């Protein structure tokens, strides 16, 4: 049975940087209050008309180039997103066209903030089964077009940013994906959700009353989610490390993906990891849901922060509730 490995990584962030000071007036908070509330000082927003597939295409091209491959080499595409360009078709199909990739399987996968890990696990199984040799695993989001830029959105809007990351996965002599663990718990999902538009609502998936109440915006009970997230991130990290037989001390880097970077760092601290070996993804460009982990991985490899044979632990927790972990050898 072949092993799968990361062949190349890429990231794409919009050029527009949005600071807390820019958001402060419309949200009715000071820049300092936003930072104290979220642990985030800046995020990126796309220009009008761009969707996740555009950002994903840019990230995919970089990942392919770093792997020495072409779009024609791709034989499967997974696109992790909770903010698809259109109702349908999926962002994976749209990106496939923009990338000029072959007419291979391309589809979206939804596990929100943990979506990239769910997609990575799926791609790993295709490669191990010998059914694919160059799988693009992309995570991309455009949150900025769905946020409430009024005081009603002050608890949620500053958290999110736009961006995409991509990994090319393929067969290798030695395993690169050493272990993966995935979990979901739908109980009390209303702590972090978006209710509308909804196919279960007739006749138009939205009512005037729902729109007036702002029920098409993200809703988040951060304090309640923090408690579950911090414990779950620590538990799933230990689960994957034990499954792979790797002590935390051997990790070159831990990428912890959660919408509050302070919670992410506390989860990493509990593993005994030094702060310089931890990336809390939301610190750099806000919370990018499906895109956070591949963006951070691409940045770390491009900067030389990690290299060949280094061990990287990737953790994520988000809406669903969905969470997971993957241990990679680069």
Order of alpha helices (4+ residues) and beta strands (2+ residues): beta-beta-alpha-alpha-beta-alpha-beta-alpha-beta-alpha-beta-beta-beta-beta-alpha-beta-alpha-beta-alpha-beta-alpha-alpha-beta-beta
